[in-house]
Each structure stands twice: as C-alpha cells, then as structure tokens.
Amino acid sequence: MLLPDNVHPNNTLMYNGALIIKALRRIGEASVLDLFVETKSEIDLGMPIFVLSLDWLYLAECVTLNDQGKIVLCS
C-alpha cells in the first residue's frame, strides 16, 4: 500500500500503530489509558488518532483484549 504524498507520516494509522505496538512490547498488557500515556510519552499524539490506530490494529488482528479487559499483542 502506498501512502498519499499529502499526508505527513506522523498522521498515518500505520505509523502510530507501530508506536502502539512498540509501547505494548515494552510494557506488556495495558489498559487503554495506560497504553495511551505510554505511547504519548514517545510522540505528541491525540486521543482520536490513538483510538483509530488502535482500532486498525484490532481489525488487523495485531492486538486483542484479554479476559481482564487489557490490550495485549496477538501472537
């Protein structure tokens, strides 16, 4: 998939999804808010883009919710 040339990479779901995965690898399982805070510590990220990126990761089966309601990486 090619990215449009009029969108800065920091505003794409793929880029922000990669940062979310990186944060999950560091901390393991996390609540949505904890994961947001951990990801935001690396880049200035708004909640709407974070949620869209998290939705994209869920649809791509990269993350899921465990029985405690925490977000975890799929294996």
GROMACS elastic network, one bead per residue, 0.5 to 0.9 nm:
[ bonds ]
;  ai    aj funct       b0    kb
    2     5     6  0.88463   500
    3     6     6  0.86495   500
    3     7     6  0.76755   500
    3     9     6  0.81854   500
    3    12     6  0.84631   500
    4     7     6  0.58748   500
    4     8     6  0.86647   500
    5     8     6  0.76763   500
    7    10     6  0.83440   500
    7    11     6  0.67912   500
    7    12     6  0.74063   500
    8    11     6  0.56144   500
    8    12     6  0.72051   500
    9    12     6  0.53467   500
    9    13     6  0.86652   500
    9    14     6  0.83788   500
    9    15     6  0.64052   500
    9    16     6  0.87460   500
   10    13     6  0.83793   500
   10    14     6  0.89535   500
   10    15     6  0.61398   500
   10    16     6  0.68339   500
   10    43     6  0.88858   500
   10    45     6  0.89129   500
   11    14     6  0.87715   500
   11    15     6  0.74169   500
   11    16     6  0.73571   500
   11    45     6  0.89135   500
   11    49     6  0.76451   500
   12    15     6  0.55050   500
   12    16     6  0.63949   500
   12    17     6  0.84022   500
   12    49     6  0.83372   500
   12    53     6  0.82325   500
   13    16     6  0.52346   500
   13    17     6  0.56566   500
   13    18     6  0.84012   500
   13    49     6  0.73238   500
   13    50     6  0.83016   500
   13    52     6  0.69941   500
   13    54     6  0.84652   500
   13    56     6  0.71648   500
   13    57     6  0.88100   500
   14    18     6  0.61416   500
   14    19     6  0.87521   500
   14    53     6  0.72109   500
   14    56     6  0.83302   500
   14    57     6  0.87090   500
   15    18     6  0.51879   500
   15    19     6  0.65536   500
   15    20     6  0.88630   500
   15    53     6  0.86156   500
   16    19     6  0.50111   500
   16    20     6  0.62807   500
   16    21     6  0.86962   500
   16    39     6  0.87325   500
   16    43     6  0.89696   500
   16    45     6  0.82899   500
   16    49     6  0.78078   500
   16    50     6  0.70931   500
   16    53     6  0.61661   500
   16    54     6  0.86529   500
   17    21     6  0.62327   500
   17    22     6  0.85701   500
   17    50     6  0.79960   500
   17    52     6  0.89333   500
   17    53     6  0.51469   500
   17    54     6  0.65766   500
   17    56     6  0.75887   500
   17    57     6  0.64602   500
   18    21     6  0.50815   500
   18    22     6  0.61474   500
   18    23     6  0.86556   500
   18    53     6  0.89275   500
   19    23     6  0.61912   500
   19    24     6  0.86097   500
   19    39     6  0.64782   500
   19    42     6  0.80623   500
   19    43     6  0.84622   500
   20    23     6  0.50812   500
   20    24     6  0.61731   500
   20    25     6  0.86326   500
   20    35     6  0.74253   500
   20    36     6  0.81252   500
   20    38     6  0.84779   500
   20    39     6  0.58980   500
   20    50     6  0.82281   500
   20    53     6  0.80642   500
   20    54     6  0.75529   500
   20    57     6  0.88829   500
   21    24     6  0.50096   500
   21    25     6  0.61619   500
   21    26     6  0.86733   500
   21    57     6  0.86638   500
   21    62     6  0.83258   500
   21    63     6  0.83274   500
   21    73     6  0.74293   500
   22    25     6  0.51822   500
   22    26     6  0.64487   500
   22    27     6  0.89567   500
   22    39     6  0.82869   500
   23    26     6  0.50943   500
   23    27     6  0.63030   500
   23    28     6  0.80726   500
   23    35     6  0.70843   500
   23    38     6  0.62903   500
   23    39     6  0.58212   500
   23    42     6  0.88092   500
   24    27     6  0.52534   500
   24    28     6  0.50987   500
   24    29     6  0.65154   500
   24    30     6  0.73191   500
   24    35     6  0.72004   500
   24    38     6  0.86187   500
   24    39     6  0.87006   500
   24    71     6  0.82380   500
   24    72     6  0.70683   500
   24    73     6  0.69605   500
   25    28     6  0.55082   500
   25    29     6  0.84876   500
   25    72     6  0.89965   500
   25    73     6  0.77926   500
   27    30     6  0.71633   500
   27    35     6  0.84741   500
   27    38     6  0.84353   500
   28    71     6  0.85501   500
   28    72     6  0.67000   500
   28    73     6  0.78884   500
   29    35     6  0.85513   500
   29    65     6  0.89919   500
   29    66     6  0.85616   500
   29    70     6  0.58587   500
   29    71     6  0.54562   500
   29    73     6  0.76476   500
   30    33     6  0.79970   500
   30    34     6  0.58798   500
   30    35     6  0.56532   500
   30    69     6  0.87159   500
   30    70     6  0.51104   500
   30    71     6  0.53134   500
   30    72     6  0.69505   500
   31    34     6  0.52018   500
   31    35     6  0.60222   500
   31    36     6  0.84670   500
   31    69     6  0.71596   500
   31    71     6  0.59890   500
   32    35     6  0.51824   500
   32    36     6  0.60941   500
   32    37     6  0.87139   500
   32    51     6  0.88515   500
   32    70     6  0.72889   500
   32    71     6  0.69300   500
   33    37     6  0.62285   500
   33    38     6  0.86014   500
   34    37     6  0.51701   500
   34    38     6  0.61485   500
   34    39     6  0.85735   500
   35    38     6  0.50566   500
   35    39     6  0.60280   500
   35    40     6  0.83732   500
   35    71     6  0.82160   500
   36    39     6  0.51655   500
   36    40     6  0.58893   500
   36    41     6  0.85494   500
   36    45     6  0.85007   500
   36    47     6  0.75635   500
   36    50     6  0.70578   500
   36    51     6  0.88167   500
   37    40     6  0.50378   500
   37    41     6  0.62269   500
   38    41     6  0.53245   500
   38    42     6  0.72895   500
   39    42     6  0.56093   500
   39    43     6  0.67581   500
   39    44     6  0.85980   500
   39    45     6  0.77458   500
   39    50     6  0.86294   500
   40    43     6  0.51299   500
   40    44     6  0.55845   500
   40    45     6  0.55284   500
   40    46     6  0.80702   500
   40    50     6  0.89977   500
   41    44     6  0.73901   500
   41    45     6  0.88323   500
   42    45     6  0.87004   500
   45    48     6  0.85823   500
   45    49     6  0.69557   500
   45    50     6  0.67297   500
   46    49     6  0.56634   500
   46    50     6  0.62426   500
   46    51     6  0.87904   500
   47    51     6  0.60599   500
   47    52     6  0.85621   500
   48    51     6  0.52422   500
   48    52     6  0.62088   500
   48    53     6  0.85655   500
   49    52     6  0.50817   500
   49    53     6  0.60034   500
   49    54     6  0.84474   500
   50    53     6  0.51269   500
   50    54     6  0.60606   500
   50    55     6  0.85549   500
   51    55     6  0.60405   500
   51    56     6  0.85193   500
   52    55     6  0.50129   500
   52    56     6  0.61649   500
   52    57     6  0.86630   500
   53    57     6  0.62360   500
   53    58     6  0.86390   500
   54    57     6  0.50442   500
   54    58     6  0.62084   500
   54    59     6  0.86620   500
   54    63     6  0.79945   500
   55    58     6  0.50337   500
   55    59     6  0.61657   500
   55    60     6  0.85232   500
   56    59     6  0.51152   500
   56    60     6  0.60841   500
   56    61     6  0.85384   500
   56    62     6  0.86810   500
   57    60     6  0.50305   500
   57    61     6  0.61515   500
   57    62     6  0.51330   500
   57    63     6  0.58212   500
   57    64     6  0.85263   500
   58    62     6  0.58137   500
   58    63     6  0.50764   500
   58    64     6  0.60417   500
   58    65     6  0.89609   500
   59    62     6  0.76336   500
   59    63     6  0.83750   500
   60    63     6  0.79512   500
   61    64     6  0.69966   500
   61    73     6  0.87349   500
   61    74     6  0.67943   500
   62    72     6  0.86655   500
   62    73     6  0.59533   500
   62    74     6  0.52574   500
   62    75     6  0.79863   500
   63    71     6  0.65508   500
   63    72     6  0.55292   500
   63    74     6  0.51011   500
   63    75     6  0.87732   500
   64    70     6  0.81999   500
   64    71     6  0.56602   500
   64    72     6  0.55537   500
   64    73     6  0.64292   500
   64    74     6  0.63390   500
   65    68     6  0.76981   500
   65    69     6  0.54110   500
   65    70     6  0.53610   500
   65    72     6  0.60961   500
   65    73     6  0.87136   500
   66    69     6  0.53527   500
   66    70     6  0.55459   500
   66    71     6  0.65185   500
   66    72     6  0.67583   500
   67    70     6  0.74540   500
   68    71     6  0.89550   500
